């Protein structure tokens, strides 16, 4: 038996193309305050803090330490960090709350990717011996995956354009007339570069019920990983998402909403297939990562956006998905639901 844990608050900054005026701490402080005020908490009421970010974006080792100023690390607090998207920090917070000695956890994520060359920077996460030296950029790798999907016969370029039109606006025929960035991906198939931050607050048991009128209870959460070598995978499918979804209970009952972390248009189709989502499910009503993709934040935002729809009554059951790494390498699935 697991201890019941719920999302009781979520806040995020607007994603902007380039955050020139504020540093990471200044980006975080308003959303930390917003999330705490939403459920009537003070910083000292939080038993555990955990963050998700990447030192590679900042270009400095242990850059996440500076971000502690946003939560106030004195008097000393219980704090942790993952060098991953904030969705994995939320998973750590969920595990920490299972211990039973703290009742409230605050999860925060931040990323300023605009100062660097994101397409080249992400090559550093590849196999350092055989792949990274070739310096394949992130869009080129995604294009390999998109080509594998198209060659499988399960999708067409028109299907990709239709997803982009729903997420970012535009006419399908007009979008198909645009030039390729890397074939078969056009500009509208690729995520925008952006800076942003987000905060989620988790609470356990009766504490969650006292902090939110309608908590978004985490009915299940799990994450799995694909083999590191791209050549041994079927890039047109995502078995790790399917495994994580099954373990999290995503297939046990239908969901009304699914927030999928699909930075590229074709990835939404792959994830829909992996999670068995039909047309009745409202996928990415927020716009998803194809509309706004702050690195290290977009996965946590998918959980937060799904939780919002449960908390405000627009959905009784929602799925959230987060990914990290090239071509959907690592995948997390979280099931959120309202309870009587």
DAGI-V778464 format. One line per field, one symbol per residue. phi: phi as a letter, one per 20 degrees, with the letter a starting at -180 (. if undefined). psi: psi as a letter, one per 40 degrees, with the letter a starting at -180 (. if undefined). burial: 1 if it has 9 or more other ideal C-beta (glycine too) atoms within 8 Angstrom, else 0. A space follows every 50 residues. Layout:
phi->???
psi->???
burial->???
This chain:
phi->.dffccedabbbffecfbeeedefffffgfffffffffdmddgfeeebdb ccacffffmbflffffffffdnecggcfbbbcebggfffffffffffffn ecdccddcbbadeffdefgegfffeegfeddgfflfefffffffffffff ffnebcffffffffffecnpegffffefffecgeedgfedfffbdabbcc ddbdlffffeecfcfefefababccegffffddefeccfffffffffenf efbfdeccddecfdgffffffgffemeeffeeelffomffebcffmdfff fffffffgfffenfbebcdccccbnfllfdccccdcbecg
psi->hihhiiheihiiihhidhgddiadddddddddddddddefiideehehih ihahddddfiifddddedddegehiiihiiihgiieddddddddddedde eiehihhiiihgeddagddddeeeeihedddddefhiddddddddddddd deeeiidddddddddddeiihddddeeiiidhhfhideeiiihiiiiihi hiiibddddedidgighhdihiiiiiidhdeeiheeigdddddddddeed ediiidihhhggdiddddddddddefhaeehhhfdedaeddhghiedddd dddddddddddeeeidhiiiiiiiihffdhhhhhhiiii.
burial->00111111111110110010000110111011011101101000010111 11111011000011001101100000101111011111111111011100 01011111111111010100111001000011000011111111111111 00001000111111101101010011000010011101110101111111 11111011001101111111111101001100101101011111111111 00001111111111111111111110100010111011111111111111 1111111111100010111111111111111111111100
